Amino acid sequence: MKPSPFRPLCLAMAAALAPASAFALEAATDLDQVVVTATRTVQSVHESLVPVQVIDRAAIERSQAGSLQDLLRGRAGINLSNQGGHGKVSALMLRGTESDHVLMLVDGMRIGAASNGMPALQDIPLDQVERIEIVRGPRSSLYGSEAIGGVIQVFTRAAGDGLRQDLRIGVGSHGLREANAGLSYRGQGGWVAARAGHREEEGFNACRGTAAGWGAGCYVDEPDRDGHRNTSLNLRGGMKLGEDVEVQAHLLDSASRNEYDGSVFGGNEADNLQQVVGGRLDWRIAERVSLQAQLGRTRDDAHGYHRDGASRTLVNVFRTRRDLASLQLDAGFGADQLLSAGLDWQDDHVASANGFDRDRRDNLGAFVEYQGRFGAHSLQASVRNDDNAQFGDHATGSLGYGFDLDGTWRLAASAGTGFKAPTFNDLYYPGFSNPLLEPEESRSVNLGVHGQGEGWSLGVDVFQTRIDELIGYDTGFNLVNIDRARIRGAELTAATALAGFDLALELSWLDPRNDSDGLNDGNWLPRRARRTGRIDVDRRFGVFNAGLSVTGASNRYDDVANTTRLGGYGLVDLRLEWTLSPAWTLQAKANNVFDRSYETAAWYNQPGREYALALQYRTP
């Protein structure tokens, strides 16, 4: 295939965004979106042998989403549960797997609390996000633990060309107030960017109490307004050291205060900190050989309080720190052949007022990946071994094959294994743990057909995942590797431009079953809807841009025994954008316009009808 003139632009984008940038096997065309998370190297979405999705900054701004959860709701393969609205604890389940079976990265750094394994989705400020890459299916053979359901990577905002400034202020329902500002500069020798943001709202009653008695919902009946606030800072910079070497550094700091309904024992207010700091070096050793080195630290701190009037009493503390380092070498050889090898080191440390028998462990992972193209045929294979201080060696692998039918349509098949290491809470939490637990393991297969042309794309995937050694409770309420799960599903994604309208459709069908022995065998896995969907419609009318999003989910069960049923729902969101001048834009939106009542976690309320208005400035 003739090299595309767009290749330098695609590679420049990947170098600016990727945690480990490398060259593509073949030039991407102007129709392609670049993705790096699926293989840890640069490739186009159309070339990927596993299902991937990219949500760029333009799509984020067009959606007017107020949070990461709002942006991801209804996307292919994604189920979300939320405990009481904006800023509250949220769990994301990808392809029916557990919420801690999804690896989340920020600028190449693994995030999430080492204590419970959960990334704090609600504390990632969307205004600081440049793009999001979603990989559906196991990637443990490249990333190690947690990537059973897939990987979601968030890239924070960098710098545009020259000197650029932007500002956004907004107000809305439930006492919403927000302000964000950014300043950046990019020249020939380097770039720097700084952004700060603040969002707060008075909220609504997060939990409707315990009419069913002790053990339901949030354990208390505390009818009040549960607000939240978040203050974030994002700093990024980079410079070239000659023609072939570039260094970068980045910091994301997100501090929040969240109010919720709780008891004097568990608290009803929390101060949280999410922090990601790191640096990276990219060295082009030769024309087809590159080396990337990355070093950083992530923090997840939570201080729980019980507030009674003006007094506030500390009731619990969880602080986790994760030190990370990686090294990756990419070498091209022959025609369209690429070999990658790398090392990932991770050291987790947990501090808690409860005390743990062990508060630190490290992990060293080594992987090798091959990617090749032979005419219409594509191949990807990778193997990895993780040596963990707690559970020893664990090997994973993946294999993918693609066949290009005519340059527009591609058939792809992939298979992979995954695993999830037990968390510190699983292993060492006083009175509720088992230090002999083994990693959870998975086996997955995926078959897909994807097409892409001028102004349209279509993809269909079917998959199955089996998970063994799931951590659960035995009859004596002891944590053991006892459970199994079998998950089958299908996904459809489509986008096109028709009669001036931009249309996008995402549909998912899921059959998530408990495959364990006992009374719950055959039950649905909790908090997974069997059917989810999303439709986005946008149209520009001169200086106005109007849009509509419809998201929906079928019913689900809140518990393993399938006794608490949560009804399905459909939501309609409207948005309007008015371009006042090349620099100024006015945005207005109305979410859940029909004021539907629904729950994604039993007893926890969700927002009704909401309005928001924002004024935005950016350097023209």
C-alpha positions in Angstrom: 0.0 0.0 0.0 1.3 3.4 -0.9 2.3 5.4 2.2 -0.1 8.1 3.3 0.9 11.8 3.5 -1.0 11.8 6.9 1.5 9.4 8.5 3.7 12.2 10.1 0.6 13.8 11.6 -0.7 10.5 13.1 2.7 9.7 14.5 3.1 13.1 16.0 -0.3 12.7 17.7 0.7 9.4 19.1 4.1 10.7 20.3 2.3 13.4 22.2 -0.4 11.2 23.7 0.9 7.6 24.0 2.5 6.2 27.2 4.9 4.3 25.0 4.9 5.8 21.5 6.2 3.7 18.5 5.9 3.6 14.8 3.0 1.9 13.1 3.4 -1.1 10.9 1.8 0.7 8.0 0.7 4.3 7.4 -2.8 5.2 8.7 -5.1 7.0 6.3 -6.9 10.3 6.9 -10.0 8.2 7.8 -8.3 6.5 10.7 -8.2 7.4 14.4 -4.9 6.5 16.0 -5.0 4.2 19.1 -2.0 3.0 21.2 -3.6 1.2 24.2 -4.6 -2.0 22.4 -1.0 -3.0 21.5 1.2 -0.4 23.3 2.2 0.7 19.9 0.7 3.1 17.3 -2.0 1.7 15.0 -5.3 2.8 13.5 -8.6 1.8 14.9 -9.4 0.0 11.7 -6.2 -2.1 12.0 -6.9 -3.2 15.5 -7.6 -7.0 15.9 -9.5 -6.3 19.2 -12.5 -4.0 19.6 -11.4 -0.4 20.4 -13.0 3.0 20.7 -11.6 6.5 20.8 -13.5 9.5 22.3 -11.5 12.6 21.4 -11.7 16.1 22.8 -14.1 17.3 20.1 -16.5 14.5 20.9 -16.2 15.3 24.7 -17.0 19.0 24.1 -19.8 18.2 21.7 -21.5 15.9 24.2 -21.4 18.5 27.0 -21.0 15.6 29.5 -20.5 16.8 33.0 -18.6 13.7 34.2 -16.7 10.7 32.9 -19.7 8.5 33.9 -22.0 10.7 31.8 -19.7 10.4 28.8 -19.4 6.6 29.0 -23.0 5.8 29.8 -24.5 3.5 27.2 -21.2 2.9 25.4 -20.7 -0.5 23.9 -19.8 -3.1 26.5 -20.1 -0.7 29.5 -22.4 -1.1 32.5 -22.2 1.6 35.2 -23.6 1.7 38.8 -23.6 4.8 40.9 -24.3 5.5 44.6 -26.3 8.7 44.5 -25.4 11.1 41.7 -22.4 13.3 40.7 -19.2 12.8 42.6 -20.5 9.6 44.4 -18.8 6.2 44.2 -19.2 4.7 40.7 -18.3 1.3 39.4 -17.7 0.5 35.7 -18.1 -3.1 34.5 -16.8 -3.9 31.0 -18.2 -6.8 29.1 -19.9 -8.1 32.2 -16.7 -8.6 34.3 -16.3 -7.2 37.8 -15.5 -3.5 38.3 -12.0 -4.4 39.5 -11.5 -6.4 36.3 -11.0 -3.3 34.3 -7.6 -1.7 34.1 -7.6 2.1 34.1 -4.6 4.1 33.0 -4.0 7.9 33.1 -1.2 9.0 30.8 0.2 5.5 30.9 0.0 5.2 34.7 -2.0 2.5 36.4 -4.5 4.1 38.8 -6.9 2.8 41.5 -6.8 2.1 45.2 -4.5 -0.8 46.0 -6.7 -1.4 49.1 -9.9 -2.4 47.2 -8.8 -2.4 43.6 -11.3 0.3 42.5 -10.4 3.3 40.3 -12.2 6.5 41.4 -14.0 7.3 38.2 -16.0 10.0 39.8 -12.8 12.0 40.7 -11.4 12.2 37.2 -12.3 15.7 36.0 -13.5 15.6 32.4 -12.3 19.1 31.6 -8.7 17.8 32.1 -9.2 15.0 29.5 -7.9 15.2 25.9 -9.1 11.7 24.8 -10.1 8.3 26.0 -9.3 5.0 24.5 -11.4 1.9 25.4 -10.2 -1.6 24.6 -12.8 -4.3 25.1 -11.4 -7.8 26.0 -8.4 -9.1 27.9 -5.1 -7.3 27.7 -3.3 -9.0 30.7 -0.7 -10.3 28.2 0.5 -6.7 27.8 -0.5 -5.0 31.1 -0.7 -7.8 33.7 -3.3 -7.9 36.5 -6.8 -6.4 36.3 -7.2 -6.3 32.5 -9.7 -9.1 32.3 -12.6 -7.1 30.9 -10.4 -4.6 29.1 -8.4 -1.4 29.5 -9.6 2.2 29.6 -6.9 4.8 29.2 -7.4 8.6 29.8 -5.0 11.1 28.3 -4.9 14.5 29.9 -4.8 17.7 27.8 -1.5 18.8 26.4 -0.6 21.9 24.3 -1.7 23.1 20.9 0.4 25.1 18.5 1.7 28.5 19.7 0.2 30.3 22.6 -3.3 29.2 23.5 -5.7 30.1 26.3 -9.2 28.8 27.2 -11.7 29.5 29.9 -15.1 27.9 30.8 -17.6 29.0 33.5 -20.9 27.3 34.1 -24.0 27.0 36.4 -26.8 24.5 36.6 -29.3 22.5 38.7 -28.7 21.4 42.3 -26.5 24.5 42.8 -23.9 23.6 40.2 -21.0 26.0 39.8 -17.9 25.3 37.8 -14.9 27.1 36.4 -11.9 25.9 34.3 -9.0 27.7 32.7 -6.0 26.6 30.7 -2.8 28.2 29.3 -0.4 26.4 27.0 2.5 27.1 24.6 4.1 24.8 22.0 7.2 25.8 20.0 9.8 24.0 17.9 11.9 22.9 20.9 9.2 22.0 23.5 5.8 22.7 25.0 4.2 23.4 28.3 0.5 23.4 29.5 -1.2 24.2 32.8 -4.9 23.8 33.6 -6.9 24.3 36.7 -10.6 23.6 37.4 -13.2 23.6 40.1 -16.7 22.1 40.2 -19.2 21.9 43.1 -22.9 21.4 43.6 -25.2 21.1 46.6 -26.6 17.8 45.2 -29.7 15.9 46.3 -30.5 13.1 48.7 -28.1 10.3 47.7 -29.9 7.4 49.4 -33.6 6.9 50.2 -32.9 5.1 53.5 -33.6 1.7 54.9 -37.3 1.1 54.8 -36.5 -2.6 54.5 -34.5 -2.6 57.7 -30.9 -3.0 58.6 -28.7 -4.2 55.7 -30.5 -2.3 52.9 -29.1 0.6 51.0 -26.9 3.0 53.1 -28.0 1.6 56.5 -29.5 4.9 57.6 -32.3 7.2 56.8 -30.7 10.6 56.4 -32.8 12.8 54.1 -30.6 15.7 53.2 -28.7 17.2 50.2 -25.5 15.3 49.6 -23.2 17.6 47.6 -19.7 17.4 46.4 -16.8 19.6 45.2 -13.7 18.9 43.2 -10.6 21.0 42.5 -8.1 19.8 39.9 -4.7 20.8 38.5 -3.1 19.4 35.4 0.5 20.3 34.4 2.3 18.9 31.4 5.5 19.8 29.6 8.0 18.3 27.2 11.1 19.2 25.2 13.3 17.8 22.5 16.9 16.8 23.2 18.2 16.8 19.6 16.4 15.2 16.7 15.8 11.7 18.2 15.1 12.2 21.9 12.2 13.8 23.7 11.4 14.0 27.4 8.0 14.7 29.0 6.6 15.2 32.5 3.0 15.4 33.8 1.0 15.9 36.9 -2.7 15.4 37.5 -4.0 16.4 41.0 -7.7 15.9 41.8 -8.9 16.7 45.4 -12.6 16.3 46.3 -15.0 16.4 49.2 -18.0 14.2 48.9 -21.1 14.1 51.1 -23.1 10.9 51.4 -25.6 9.2 53.7 -24.0 7.1 56.4 -23.8 6.3 60.1 -21.6 7.5 62.9 -19.5 4.3 62.4 -19.0 4.5 58.6 -19.1 8.3 58.3 -21.1 10.6 55.9 -18.4 12.7 54.4 -15.1 12.0 52.7 -12.0 13.9 51.5 -10.4 12.2 48.6 -7.2 12.7 46.6 -6.3 11.2 43.2 -2.8 12.1 42.0 -0.8 10.9 39.0 2.7 12.2 38.5 5.3 10.9 36.0 7.9 11.4 33.4 8.8 9.7 30.1 11.7 9.5 27.7 11.3 8.6 24.0 14.4 7.7 22.1 14.5 6.9 18.4 17.6 4.8 18.3 17.5 4.0 14.6 15.0 4.3 11.7 12.9 1.3 12.9 14.1 1.0 16.5 12.7 3.0 19.4 13.0 2.9 23.2 10.5 4.3 25.7 11.1 4.7 29.5 8.5 5.8 32.0 8.7 6.5 35.7 5.9 7.7 38.0 3.7 7.5 41.1 0.0 7.4 41.6 -1.9 8.1 44.9 -5.4 7.3 46.1 -6.1 8.8 49.5 -9.5 8.7 51.4 -10.3 10.2 54.8 -13.8 9.4 56.1 -15.6 11.7 58.6 -18.9 11.8 60.4 -20.3 15.3 60.3 -22.9 16.4 62.9 -23.7 20.0 62.4 -20.4 22.0 62.6 -18.4 19.2 64.1 -16.5 16.6 62.1 -15.0 13.4 63.5 -12.4 11.2 61.6 -13.7 7.6 61.4 -11.4 5.9 58.8 -8.3 6.5 56.7 -7.1 4.7 53.6 -4.0 5.9 51.8 -2.5 3.9 48.9 0.7 4.7 46.9 1.8 3.0 43.7 5.3 3.5 42.3 5.7 2.5 38.7 8.4 2.1 36.1 8.4 0.7 32.6 10.8 0.1 29.7 9.8 -0.8 26.2 11.8 -1.5 23.1 10.2 -1.6 19.6 12.1 -3.0 16.6 10.8 -3.3 13.1 12.2 -5.9 10.7 11.3 -7.3 7.3 8.2 -5.9 5.6 5.5 -4.8 8.1 6.9 -6.8 11.0 7.2 -5.3 14.5 8.6 -6.9 17.7 8.2 -5.3 21.1 9.6 -6.3 24.5 9.2 -4.6 27.8 9.4 -4.6 31.6 6.9 -3.2 34.0 7.7 -2.7 37.7 5.1 -1.8 40.3 5.3 -1.3 44.1 2.1 -0.9 46.1 1.9 0.5 49.6 -1.2 0.8 51.8 -1.7 2.7 55.0 -4.9 2.4 57.0 -6.2 3.2 60.5 -7.4 -0.4 60.5 -4.0 -1.9 60.1 -2.9 -4.7 57.7 -0.7 -7.7 58.4 1.2 -6.7 55.3 1.1 -3.2 53.8 3.5 -3.5 50.8 4.1 -5.7 47.8 5.8 -5.4 44.4 5.3 -6.9 41.0 7.7 -7.3 38.0 6.1 -8.0 34.6 8.0 -8.9 31.4 6.3 -9.2 28.0 7.0 -9.9 24.4 4.7 -9.0 21.5 4.8 -9.7 17.8 2.8 -7.9 15.1 2.9 -8.7 11.4 1.2 -8.2 8.2 1.3 -10.5 5.2 -0.8 -9.0 2.4 -4.4 -9.2 3.5 -3.5 -11.1 6.6 -2.6 -9.7 10.0 -1.3 -11.4 13.1 -0.7 -10.3 16.7 0.7 -12.5 19.5 1.9 -11.6 23.0 3.0 -13.4 26.2 3.7 -12.0 29.6 4.9 -13.2 33.0 4.2 -11.4 36.2 6.3 -12.1 39.3 4.3 -10.9 42.3 5.6 -10.8 45.9 2.3 -12.3 47.2 1.3 -14.9 44.6 4.5 -15.7 42.6 4.6 -16.1 38.8 1.6 -15.8 36.6 1.7 -16.2 32.8 -0.8 -14.8 30.3 -1.1 -14.8 26.5 -3.1 -13.5 23.6 -3.4 -14.3 19.9 -5.2 -12.3 17.2 -5.8 -12.8 13.5 -7.3 -10.4 10.9 -8.2 -10.7 7.3 -8.7 -7.6 5.1 -11.5 -8.3 2.7 -11.3 -5.3 0.4 -9.7 -2.4 2.2 -13.0 -1.5 3.7 -14.1 -4.6 5.6 -12.0 -6.6 8.0 -12.6 -9.9 9.8 -10.9 -10.4 13.1 -10.6 -13.2 15.7 -8.8 -13.0 19.0 -8.3 -15.1 22.1 -6.6 -14.2 25.4 -6.2 -15.1 29.0 -6.3 -12.7 31.9 -5.9 -12.6 35.7 -6.6 -10.4 38.7 -4.4 -10.4 41.8 -6.3 -10.2 45.1 -6.4 -6.8 46.7 -4.9 -5.8 50.1 -8.5 -5.8 51.5 -9.0 -9.4 50.1 -5.7 -10.6 51.7 -5.1 -8.6 54.9 -8.2 -6.6 56.0 -8.6 -7.5 59.7 -11.3 -10.1 60.3 -12.5 -10.1 56.6 -9.7 -11.5 54.5 -7.7 -14.6 53.5 -3.9 -14.3 52.8 -4.1 -17.7 50.9 -6.3 -16.4 48.1 -5.1 -17.0 44.6 -5.5 -14.8 41.5 -8.8 -14.9 39.6 -8.3 -16.2 36.0 -10.1 -15.8 32.7 -10.2 -17.1 29.2 -11.9 -15.0 26.4 -12.6 -15.3 22.7 -13.9 -12.6 20.3 -15.1 -12.6 16.7 -15.7 -9.4 14.8 -16.3 -7.8 11.5 -15.6 -4.1 11.0 -16.0 -1.8 8.1 -15.0 1.8 7.5 -15.4 4.2 4.6 -15.8 7.9 3.8 -18.1 9.3 6.5 -19.2 5.9 8.0 -18.1 3.0 10.2 -19.8 -0.2 11.3 -18.6 -2.9 13.7 -20.1 -6.1 15.1 -18.4 -8.3 17.7 -19.5 -11.4 19.6 -17.5 -12.8 22.6 -17.4 -15.2 25.5 -15.4 -14.9 28.7 -15.1 -17.6 31.4 -13.7 -16.6 34.8 -12.4 -19.1 37.4 -11.2 -18.8 41.0 -13.5 -15.8 41.5 -13.2 -14.5 45.1 -16.4 -15.1 47.1 -17.8 -16.2 50.5 -18.2 -19.8 51.5 -21.0 -21.0 53.9 -19.0 -19.8 56.9 -18.7 -16.3 55.3 -15.0 -16.8 54.7 -13.3 -15.3 51.6 -12.2 -18.1 49.2 -11.6 -18.8 45.5 -15.0 -20.5 45.0 -17.0 -18.7 42.3 -17.0 -19.0 38.5 -18.7 -17.0 35.8 -19.6 -17.4 32.1 -20.3 -14.3 30.1 -21.5 -14.1 26.5 -22.3 -11.0 24.6 -22.6 -9.1 21.3 -21.9 -5.5 20.5 -22.8 -3.2 17.6 -21.3 0.2 16.9 -22.2 2.4 13.9 -21.6 6.0 12.8 -22.5 7.9 9.7 -23.3 11.3 8.3 -26.7 11.5 6.7 -28.5 14.6 5.3 -26.4 16.9 7.4 -26.8 14.9 10.6 -24.0 13.1 12.4 -25.4 9.8 13.7 -23.9 7.3 16.1 -25.3 4.1 17.5 -24.0 1.7 20.1 -25.9 -1.4 21.3 -24.8 -4.2 23.6 -26.4 -7.6 24.5 -25.1 -9.5 27.5 -25.7 -12.8 29.2 -23.6 -12.6 32.4 -24.2 -15.8 34.4 -23.0 -17.2 37.7 -21.4 -20.5 36.9 -20.7 -21.6 40.5 -22.0 -24.6 42.3 -24.9 -24.0 44.7 -28.1 -22.0 44.9 -26.9 -19.1 42.7 -25.8 -21.2 39.7 -27.3 -19.7 36.6 -28.3 -16.4 38.2 -27.4 -13.1 36.5 -24.3 -11.4 37.8 -25.4 -8.4 39.9 -25.7 -4.8 38.6 -25.3 -5.9 34.9 -28.1 -5.0 32.5 -28.6 -7.5 29.7 -29.2 -4.8 27.1 -27.7 -1.3 26.9 -27.7 1.3 24.2 -26.8 4.8 23.2 -27.9 7.0 20.2 -26.2 10.3 19.5 -27.6 12.8 16.9 -25.9 16.1 16.1 -26.6 18.7 13.5 -25.1 22.2 12.7 -27.4 25.0 11.7 -25.1 28.0 10.9 -23.8 29.3 14.2 -25.8 26.7 16.1 -25.1 23.1 16.8 -27.9 21.0 18.3 -27.6 17.5 19.7 -29.6 14.7 21.3 -28.5 11.6 23.2 -30.7 8.7 24.1 -29.3 6.2 26.5 -31.0 3.1 28.0 -30.6 -0.1 29.9 -32.8 -3.1 30.6 -33.5 -4.4 34.1 -30.8 -5.9 36.3 -30.5 -7.4 39.7 -28.7 -5.8 42.6 -27.7 -9.0 44.5 -26.1 -12.4 43.8 -29.3 -14.2 44.7 -31.3 -12.2 42.2 -34.0 -11.2 44.7 -33.7 -7.4 44.3 -34.7 -6.3 40.8 -33.8 -2.9 39.4 -36.0 -1.8 36.5 -34.8 -0.7 33.1 -34.7 2.9 32.0 -34.4 5.3 29.1 -33.0 8.8 29.3 -33.1 11.6 26.8 -30.6 14.5 26.9 -30.7 17.6 24.8 -27.9 20.1 24.0 -27.4 23.3 22.1 -24.3 25.3 21.3 -24.2 28.8 20.0 -21.0 30.1 18.4 -21.0 33.8 19.4 -17.7 34.5 17.7 -14.5 32.5 16.7 -13.4 32.7 20.3 -16.7 32.6 22.3 -19.2 29.8 22.6 -22.4 29.5 24.7 -23.6 26.0 25.7 -26.9 24.8 27.1 -28.1 21.4 28.0 -31.0 19.6 29.6 -30.4 16.0 30.9 -33.1 13.4 31.6 -35.7 15.8 30.1 -38.6 13.5 30.9 -37.5 13.3 34.6 -37.3 9.5 34.7 -36.7 7.9 38.1 -34.3 5.0 38.1 -31.6 3.2 40.1 -28.3 1.5 39.1 -27.6 0.4 42.7 -30.5 -0.4 45.0 -31.7 2.4 47.3 -29.4 5.0 45.7 -31.1 7.9 43.9 -30.1 9.2 40.5 -30.5 12.7 39.1 -33.9 13.8 37.7 -34.3 16.5 35.2 -31.2 18.8 35.2 -30.2 22.0 33.4 -26.8 23.6 32.8 -25.5 26.7 31.0 -21.8 27.4 30.3 -19.8 30.2 28.5 -16.6 29.1 26.9 -13.6 31.0 25.5 -10.7 29.6 23.5 -7.9 31.2 21.5 -9.2 31.3 17.9 
